[in-house]
Amino acid sequence: QVQLAESGGGLVQPGGSLRLSCAASGSIFRINAMGWYRQAPGEQRELVAVINRDGSTTLADSVKGRFTISRDSAKNTVYLQMSSLESEDTAVYLCNLEIDWPRRGVYWGQGTQVTVSS
């Protein structure tokens, strides 16, 4: 019914940049919010950034000033621009989608690995 396609992860040196993309597709639906979570080994999953239907955004304190979330509504796609990457940013990044029509639902991408290492 709804599919999420993630891309953009990879290996980058400290101080480098990556851009993650997540495109939602399927039958017609209305997006309430899209965002990114991350989970490092042995740690709990945490919210990184979210963009709501009205365009408002929320960023984790640890990434403010370095990450930016944006969207292309016509393409049902959300982006996470990551700059000044640090080793602490290493994690699996998961796209999250919330819809509220024609049904309520929460969907997760399979995750894309981001590794920051010299």
N, C-alpha and C positions, 0 to 999 in steps of 0.2 A: 504493500500500500504506500508506504513512505520509505525512501531510501536516502542515506547520507553518504556522500562521497568525499572523503578527506584526501588532501594532498599537501605537500610542501615540507614535510619533515625531513630530517637528515642530520648529518654530522657537521658541526660548525665550530670554529675556534672561539675562545672567549673574546668578547667584544664584537663579534660578528652579528649578522642579521639573517632572519628567515621570515618568510611569509607563509602562513598556513591558510588553506582554503577549505571550505565545507559547503557543498552544494546539496540542497534538498530537492528531491524529485519524487514523482509518483502521481497519483490521482489528485484531484483538487483538494486543497486544504488551506486553512488560514493559520499563519504563524503568529504565535503570541510572543515568543522570544527565541533567540538563538545565542549560543555562547560556547565557550571553551572551558573545560576542566582539565586538570592534569593530575597524574598520580605517579609518584616516584616509588621505587621498591621500598617496602617496609613503612610507607607513609600513607596517610589517608588521602582520599581524593579531595581536591580543593578547587573552588571556583577561581578561574583566572580572569575571565571577562564575560560580560553578557550585554547584548543589545536588545532592547524591548521594542514592541510594536511602534511606539511613539518616537523611537530613535534615541531615547535616553540610554546611557551606558553606565556600567559599573565595572571597576577594575580592582583587583586585589592590590592592597597596599604595596606588596613586594614588587609589583610590576609597573606601578604608576610612574610615568615619565619615560618608560622604556617600551611599553607595548601599547598598541592602538587597535581597537576593534572597529570594524566598519562593515557595511553591507552593500550589496547590489540587489535591491528588492526585486527588480525585473528578472533576475536570474536565480532568485531564492538562494543566494550565496552570501556567506559571512566570511570575513577575512580577519586574521590576527597577524598584524605586522609586529614582529619582535626585533628589537634593536638592543645593542649593548648587552648581548647575552652573556650570562654568567653560568658557571658550572652548576650552581644551585637551580638553574632552570631545566636541567636534564630531567626528563620525565616522558611518559606517554601522555600525549595530548588528545583529548576526546571531545568531539563535537557533540553538542547537546541541542536538541530541538524540542520545543513545546508547541503543540497545536491546540486550538480550542474549537475547531470546526472542520469537518462535520462531527467530530468526536473529540473528546479530550484525549490527549496522548503525549507521552514522553518517549523520545527516540534518542539512541546513542549511536555514534559512529564506532567503528572498530578500533580506532585509535591510530595515531601516527607518532612514531618515536622521534623525539628531539634529543640529541646528544651534544653537549657543549664540552669540548675537551681540546687541550693542546697536545 
